[in-house]
Amino acid sequence: MIKAVIFDWGGVLIENPTEGILRYCREVLGIGTGCMLAAYRKLIPYLQEGKISEEEFWKGVRRRTGAKGMLPDSLWLEAFERSYVEKKDVFAVAHALHGRGFRTGILSNTEKPARPIMGREPYRIFDPIVLSWQVGSAKPQRRIFEALIETLHLEPHEVLLIDDVAANIAAAKDLGLQGILFTDAETLRRDLGELLR
């Protein structure tokens, strides 16, 4: 029996912010698309796994792109804020599940500077919130799923993960969790209806 329903963040609860973040940061730093993308791809795993700070991330970007100029206190948070769009229909699903007595949580490959966004009102129903930078491991690595199970104090089969990346669902299932590959809120409602009868 499922006791906890865990949501991915970017791509499920909110629109994937990556493209918007990259666009905004390129504009602030005055660098080209290719340069920014190459630096991002190289450095983002380290930022998401908490292995480097935001300051170190931007030092690395500057080194790889030649970007100059002053940065705001947190360019990452500023860019995330500009790119942030909630999927209100998915939040509604989460709220309905929470109202039915299911534990609702978040499991996300997320950077530390974005964490303040999760302190807002709509996120009150999510507990636990397990983030890659805190665990030092990102989906689909095994460790982040183990950390989720340990935090929940539940058996793996009692946990349902909703994620928009097939590899993450496969990794969760390898550890005994249940999973739904997310496409849209309407399909999610139907899939949950069948699973949680």
Phi and psi in degrees as GROMACS dihedral restraints (atoms count N, CA, C in turn):
[ dihedral_restraints ]
;  ai    aj    ak    al  type     phi  dphi    fc
    3     4     5     6     1   -77.0    20    10
    4     5     6     7     1   130.4    20    10
    6     7     8     9     1  -114.2    20    10
    7     8     9    10     1   -22.8    20    10
    9    10    11    12     1  -134.0    20    10
   10    11    12    13     1   135.4    20    10
   12    13    14    15     1  -116.7    20    10
   13    14    15    16     1   119.1    20    10
   15    16    17    18     1  -111.7    20    10
   16    17    18    19     1   128.9    20    10
   18    19    20    21     1  -105.5    20    10
   19    20    21    22     1   140.7    20    10
   21    22    23    24     1   -71.2    20    10
   22    23    24    25     1   160.9    20    10
   24    25    26    27     1   -95.8    20    10
   25    26    27    28     1   -79.5    20    10
   27    28    29    30     1   -67.9    20    10
   28    29    30    31     1   119.4    20    10
   30    31    32    33     1   102.5    20    10
   31    32    33    34     1   -17.3    20    10
   33    34    35    36     1  -120.0    20    10
   34    35    36    37     1   -68.3    20    10
   36    37    38    39     1   -76.7    20    10
   37    38    39    40     1   -30.5    20    10
   39    40    41    42     1  -132.1    20    10
   40    41    42    43     1   159.2    20    10
   42    43    44    45     1   -61.5    20    10
   43    44    45    46     1   144.9    20    10
   45    46    47    48     1   -60.4    20    10
   46    47    48    49     1   118.5    20    10
   48    49    50    51     1   -86.3    20    10
   49    50    51    52     1    -3.9    20    10
   51    52    53    54     1   -55.9    20    10
   52    53    54    55     1   -49.2    20    10
   54    55    56    57     1   -60.9    20    10
   55    56    57    58     1   -43.2    20    10
   57    58    59    60     1   -65.9    20    10
   58    59    60    61     1   -39.8    20    10
   60    61    62    63     1   -61.2    20    10
   61    62    63    64     1   -47.6    20    10
   63    64    65    66     1   -62.6    20    10
   64    65    66    67     1   -41.7    20    10
   66    67    68    69     1   -62.5    20    10
   67    68    69    70     1   -47.8    20    10
   69    70    71    72     1   -63.7    20    10
   70    71    72    73     1   -43.9    20    10
   72    73    74    75     1   -66.3    20    10
   73    74    75    76     1   -37.3    20    10
   75    76    77    78     1   -59.7    20    10
   76    77    78    79     1   -43.6    20    10
   78    79    80    81     1   -64.2    20    10
   79    80    81    82     1   -44.8    20    10
   81    82    83    84     1   -65.2    20    10
   82    83    84    85     1   -40.6    20    10
   84    85    86    87     1   -86.9    20    10
   85    86    87    88     1   -15.0    20    10
   87    88    89    90     1    67.6    20    10
   88    89    90    91     1    44.3    20    10
   90    91    92    93     1  -125.5    20    10
   91    92    93    94     1   161.1    20    10
   93    94    95    96     1   -77.0    20    10
   94    95    96    97     1   163.6    20    10
   96    97    98    99     1   -58.7    20    10
   97    98    99   100     1   -51.2    20    10
   99   100   101   102     1   -60.9    20    10
  100   101   102   103     1   -43.9    20    10
  102   103   104   105     1   -60.4    20    10
  103   104   105   106     1   -48.8    20    10
  105   106   107   108     1   -64.2    20    10
  106   107   108   109     1   -43.3    20    10
  108   109   110   111     1   -64.1    20    10
  109   110   111   112     1   -42.9    20    10
  111   112   113   114     1   -63.1    20    10
  112   113   114   115     1   -44.0    20    10
  114   115   116   117     1   -65.9    20    10
  115   116   117   118     1   -42.7    20    10
  117   118   119   120     1   -58.2    20    10
  118   119   120   121     1   -51.2    20    10
  120   121   122   123     1   -60.1    20    10
  121   122   123   124     1   -35.2    20    10
  123   124   125   126     1   -71.2    20    10
  124   125   126   127     1   -39.6    20    10
  126   127   128   129     1   -99.8    20    10
  127   128   129   130     1   -24.2    20    10
  129   130   131   132     1   -61.1    20    10
  130   131   132   133     1   -36.2    20    10
  132   133   134   135     1   -59.2    20    10
  133   134   135   136     1   -36.3    20    10
  135   136   137   138     1   -69.9    20    10
  136   137   138   139     1   -37.8    20    10
  138   139   140   141     1   -69.6    20    10
  139   140   141   142     1   -43.1    20    10
  141   142   143   144     1   -67.8    20    10
  142   143   144   145     1   -29.1    20    10
  144   145   146   147     1   -94.1    20    10
  145   146   147   148     1     8.5    20    10
  147   148   149   150     1    70.4    20    10
  148   149   150   151     1    19.4    20    10
  150   151   152   153     1   -85.2    20    10
  151   152   153   154     1   -21.0    20    10
  153   154   155   156     1  -133.9    20    10
  154   155   156   157     1   156.5    20    10
  156   157   158   159     1   -84.5    20    10
  157   158   159   160     1   170.2    20    10
  159   160   161   162     1   -61.2    20    10
  160   161   162   163     1   -39.5    20    10
  162   163   164   165     1   -59.2    20    10
  163   164   165   166     1   -44.0    20    10
  165   166   167   168     1   -66.3    20    10
  166   167   168   169     1   -36.0    20    10
  168   169   170   171     1   -59.2    20    10
  169   170   171   172     1   -48.8    20    10
  171   172   173   174     1   -70.7    20    10
  172   173   174   175     1   -31.4    20    10
  174   175   176   177     1   -60.2    20    10
  175   176   177   178     1   -43.4    20    10
  177   178   179   180     1   -64.9    20    10
  178   179   180   181     1   -39.3    20    10
  180   181   182   183     1   -64.0    20    10
  181   182   183   184     1   -45.7    20    10
  183   184   185   186     1   -59.7    20    10
  184   185   186   187     1   -43.9    20    10
  186   187   188   189     1   -61.7    20    10
  187   188   189   190     1   -38.9    20    10
  189   190   191   192     1   -83.1    20    10
  190   191   192   193     1   -21.4    20    10
  192   193   194   195     1  -117.5    20    10
  193   194   195   196     1   -15.1    20    10
  195   196   197   198     1    77.0    20    10
  196   197   198   199     1    14.2    20    10
  198   199   200   201     1   -63.9    20    10
  199   200   201   202     1   141.4    20    10
  201   202   203   204     1  -121.0    20    10
  202   203   204   205     1  -176.4    20    10
  204   205   206   207     1    94.5    20    10
  205   206   207   208     1   166.7    20    10
  207   208   209   210     1   -80.7    20    10
  208   209   210   211     1   149.1    20    10
  210   211   212   213     1  -112.6    20    10
  211   212   213   214     1   148.9    20    10
  213   214   215   216     1   -67.4    20    10
  214   215   216   217     1   172.3    20    10
  216   217   218   219     1   -52.1    20    10
  217   218   219   220     1   -45.6    20    10
  219   220   221   222     1  -139.4    20    10
  220   221   222   223     1    93.9    20    10
  222   223   224   225     1   -62.0    20    10
  223   224   225   226     1   -35.0    20    10
  225   226   227   228     1   -63.2    20    10
  226   227   228   229     1   -48.4    20    10
  228   229   230   231     1   -64.1    20    10
  229   230   231   232     1   -41.5    20    10
  231   232   233   234     1   -59.8    20    10
  232   233   234   235     1   -45.2    20    10
  234   235   236   237     1   -66.9    20    10
  235   236   237   238     1   -39.5    20    10
  237   238   239   240     1   -63.4    20    10
  238   239   240   241     1   -44.7    20    10
  240   241   242   243     1   -57.3    20    10
  241   242   243   244     1   -42.6    20    10
  243   244   245   246     1   -67.2    20    10
  244   245   246   247     1   -27.1    20    10
  246   247   248   249     1  -101.2    20    10
  247   248   249   250     1    -0.4    20    10
  249   250   251   252     1   -79.7    20    10
  250   251   252   253     1   120.1    20    10
  252   253   254   255     1  -136.4    20    10
  253   254   255   256     1   113.6    20    10
  255   256   257   258     1   -72.2    20    10
  256   257   258   259     1   144.4    20    10
  258   259   260   261     1   -94.4    20    10
  259   260   261   262     1    91.5    20    10
  261   262   263   264     1   -60.7    20    10
  262   263   264   265     1   -31.2    20    10
  264   265   266   267     1   -68.7    20    10
  265   266   267   268     1   -31.1    20    10
  267   268   269   270     1   -77.3    20    10
  268   269   270   271     1   -38.7    20    10
  270   271   272   273     1   -58.6    20    10
  271   272   273   274     1   -37.9    20    10
  273   274   275   276     1   -62.3    20    10
  274   275   276   277     1   -40.4    20    10
  276   277   278   279     1   -61.6    20    10
  277   278   279   280     1   -46.1    20    10
  279   280   281   282     1   -61.5    20    10
  280   281   282   283     1   -43.3    20    10
  282   283   284   285     1   -63.7    20    10
  283   284   285   286     1   -38.9    20    10
  285   286   287   288     1   -64.6    20    10
  286   287   288   289     1   -43.0    20    10
  288   289   290   291     1   -63.1    20    10
  289   290   291   292     1   -43.2    20    10
  291   292   293   294     1   -61.3    20    10
  292   293   294   295     1   -40.6    20    10
  294   295   296   297     1   -64.9    20    10
  295   296   297   298     1   -25.9    20    10
  297   298   299   300     1   -85.7    20    10
  298   299   300   301     1     0.0    20    10
  300   301   302   303     1    99.2    20    10
  301   302   303   304     1     3.4    20    10
  303   304   305   306     1   -79.0    20    10
  304   305   306   307     1   143.9    20    10
  306   307   308   309     1   -73.6    20    10
  307   308   309   310     1   134.3    20    10
  309   310   311   312     1  -118.2    20    10
  310   311   312   313     1   134.5    20    10
  312   313   314   315     1  -142.6    20    10
  313   314   315   316     1   179.2    20    10
  315   316   317   318     1  -127.8    20    10
  316   317   318   319     1   137.1    20    10
  318   319   320   321     1  -128.7    20    10
  319   320   321   322     1   114.9    20    10
  321   322   323   324     1  -144.5    20    10
  322   323   324   325     1   142.2    20    10
  324   325   326   327     1   -81.9    20    10
  325   326   327   328     1    96.8    20    10
  327   328   329   330     1  -137.4    20    10
  328   329   330   331     1   149.1    20    10
  330   331   332   333     1   -89.0    20    10
  331   332   333   334     1   145.7    20    10
  333   334   335   336     1   -53.4    20    10
  334   335   336   337     1   -41.9    20    10
  336   337   338   339     1   -62.3    20    10
  337   338   339   340     1   -19.3    20    10
  339   340   341   342     1   -85.3    20    10
  340   341   342   343     1   -10.3    20    10
  342   343   344   345     1   -57.1    20    10
  343   344   345   346     1   -37.5    20    10
  345   346   347   348     1   -55.8    20    10
  346   347   348   349     1   -27.3    20    10
  348   349   350   351     1   -60.7    20    10
  349   350   351   352     1   -32.7    20    10
  351   352   353   354     1   -77.9    20    10
  352   353   354   355     1     1.5    20    10
  354   355   356   357     1   -87.3    20    10
  355   356   357   358     1     0.0    20    10
  357   358   359   360     1   -79.6    20    10
  358   359   360   361     1   164.9    20    10
  360   361   362   363     1   -48.3    20    10
  361   362   363   364     1   -49.7    20    10
  363   364   365   366     1   -62.0    20    10
  364   365   366   367     1   -16.0    20    10
  366   367   368   369     1   -92.3    20    10
  367   368   369   370     1     0.5    20    10
  369   370   371   372     1   -58.8    20    10
  370   371   372   373     1   -30.2    20    10
  372   373   374   375     1   -78.8    20    10
  373   374   375   376     1    -8.9    20    10
  375   376   377   378     1   -95.5    20    10
  376   377   378   379     1   116.6    20    10
  378   379   380   381     1  -158.5    20    10
  379   380   381   382     1   111.9    20    10
  381   382   383   384     1   -89.6    20    10
  382   383   384   385     1   166.5    20    10
  384   385   386   387     1  -115.9    20    10
  385   386   387   388     1   108.8    20    10
  387   388   389   390     1  -109.3    20    10
  388   389   390   391     1   117.5    20    10
  390   391   392   393     1  -118.7    20    10
  391   392   393   394     1   143.9    20    10
  393   394   395   396     1   -57.2    20    10
  394   395   396   397     1   -40.1    20    10
  396   397   398   399     1   -66.6    20    10
  397   398   399   400     1   -27.1    20    10
  399   400   401   402     1   -78.1    20    10
  400   401   402   403     1   -36.2    20    10
  402   403   404   405     1   -83.6    20    10
  403   404   405   406     1   -26.4    20    10
  405   406   407   408     1    79.1    20    10
  406   407   408   409     1    22.5    20    10
  408   409   410   411     1  -152.8    20    10
  409   410   411   412     1   142.3    20    10
  411   412   413   414     1  -121.2    20    10
  412   413   414   415     1   148.4    20    10
  414   415   416   417     1   -57.5    20    10
  415   416   417   418     1   141.2    20    10
  417   418   419   420     1   -93.6    20    10
  418   419   420   421     1    24.3    20    10
  420   421   422   423     1   -65.1    20    10
  421   422   423   424     1   147.8    20    10
  423   424   425   426     1   -62.1    20    10
  424   425   426   427     1   -38.4    20    10
  426   427   428   429     1   -60.7    20    10
  427   428   429   430     1   -38.8    20    10
  429   430   431   432     1   -66.6    20    10
  430   431   432   433     1   -33.8    20    10
  432   433   434   435     1   -70.7    20    10
  433   434   435   436     1   -38.7    20    10
  435   436   437   438     1   -62.3    20    10
  436   437   438   439     1   -40.5    20    10
  438   439   440   441     1   -62.6    20    10
  439   440   441   442     1   -39.3    20    10
  441   442   443   444     1   -61.9    20    10
  442   443   444   445     1   -48.2    20    10
  444   445   446   447     1   -61.1    20    10
  445   446   447   448     1   -43.8    20    10
  447   448   449   450     1   -61.8    20    10
  448   449   450   451     1   -41.1    20    10
  450   451   452   453     1   -67.5    20    10
  451   452   453   454     1   -38.9    20    10
  453   454   455   456     1   -74.6    20    10
  454   455   456   457     1   -26.0    20    10
  456   457   458   459     1    57.4    20    10
  457   458   459   460     1    41.8    20    10
  459   460   461   462     1  -125.3    20    10
  460   461   462   463     1   163.6    20    10
  462   463   464   465     1   -74.2    20    10
  463   464   465   466     1   146.0    20    10
  465   466   467   468     1   -52.6    20    10
  466   467   468   469     1   -39.9    20    10
  468   469   470   471     1   -69.5    20    10
  469   470   471   472     1   -10.6    20    10
  471   472   473   474     1   -88.9    20    10
  472   473   474   475     1     0.8    20    10
  474   475   476   477     1  -114.8    20    10
  475   476   477   478     1   130.1    20    10
  477   478   479   480     1  -113.3    20    10
  478   479   480   481     1   125.9    20    10
  480   481   482   483     1  -104.0    20    10
  481   482   483   484     1   132.9    20    10
  483   484   485   486     1  -112.4    20    10
  484   485   486   487     1   117.1    20    10
  486   487   488   489     1  -145.1    20    10
  487   488   489   490     1   151.7    20    10
  489   490   491   492     1   -96.9    20    10
  490   491   492   493     1     6.2    20    10
  492   493   494   495     1  -116.1    20    10
  493   494   495   496     1   119.6    20    10
  495   496   497   498     1   -58.7    20    10
  496   497   498   499     1   -37.9    20    10
  498   499   500   501     1   -63.6    20    10
  499   500   501   502     1   -32.8    20    10
  501   502   503   504     1   -71.6    20    10
  502   503   504   505     1   -38.6    20    10
  504   505   506   507     1   -65.3    20    10
  505   506   507   508     1   -43.4    20    10
  507   508   509   510     1   -61.2    20    10
  508   509   510   511     1   -43.0    20    10
  510   511   512   513     1   -65.0    20    10
  511   512   513   514     1   -39.3    20    10
  513   514   515   516     1   -63.5    20    10
  514   515   516   517     1   -44.5    20    10
  516   517   518   519     1   -64.9    20    10
  517   518   519   520     1   -33.0    20    10
  519   520   521   522     1   -59.9    20    10
  520   521   522   523     1   -28.9    20    10
  522   523   524   525     1   -93.9    20    10
  523   524   525   526     1     3.1    20    10
  525   526   527   528     1    97.3    20    10
  526   527   528   529     1     0.0    20    10
  528   529   530   531     1   -75.8    20    10
  529   530   531   532     1   161.0    20    10
  531   532   533   534     1   -94.5    20    10
  532   533   534   535     1   158.4    20    10
  534   535   536   537     1  -149.7    20    10
  535   536   537   538     1   147.9    20    10
  537   538   539   540     1  -126.2    20    10
  538   539   540   541     1   125.4    20    10
  540   541   542   543     1   -79.9    20    10
  541   542   543   544     1   118.3    20    10
  543   544   545   546     1   -79.7    20    10
  544   545   546   547     1   134.2    20    10
  546   547   548   549     1  -121.9    20    10
  547   548   549   550     1   -49.4    20    10
  549   550   551   552     1  -157.5    20    10
  550   551   552   553     1   167.0    20    10
  552   553   554   555     1   -64.7    20    10
  553   554   555   556     1   -38.1    20    10
  555   556   557   558     1   -64.4    20    10
  556   557   558   559     1   -46.1    20    10
  558   559   560   561     1   -64.1    20    10
  559   560   561   562     1   -39.2    20    10
  561   562   563   564     1   -60.2    20    10
  562   563   564   565     1   -45.7    20    10
  564   565   566   567     1   -57.6    20    10
  565   566   567   568     1   -42.6    20    10
  567   568   569   570     1   -65.8    20    10
  568   569   570   571     1   -46.2    20    10
  570   571   572   573     1   -61.7    20    10
  571   572   573   574     1   -41.5    20    10
  573   574   575   576     1   -66.7    20    10
  574   575   576   577     1   -38.6    20    10
  576   577   578   579     1   -58.7    20    10
  577   578   579   580     1   -39.0    20    10
  579   580   581   582     1   -73.5    20    10
  580   581   582   583     1   -36.9    20    10
  582   583   584   585     1   -81.7    20    10
  583   584   585   586     1   -32.2    20    10
  585   586   587   588     1  -107.5    20    10
  586   587   588   589     1    25.5    20    10
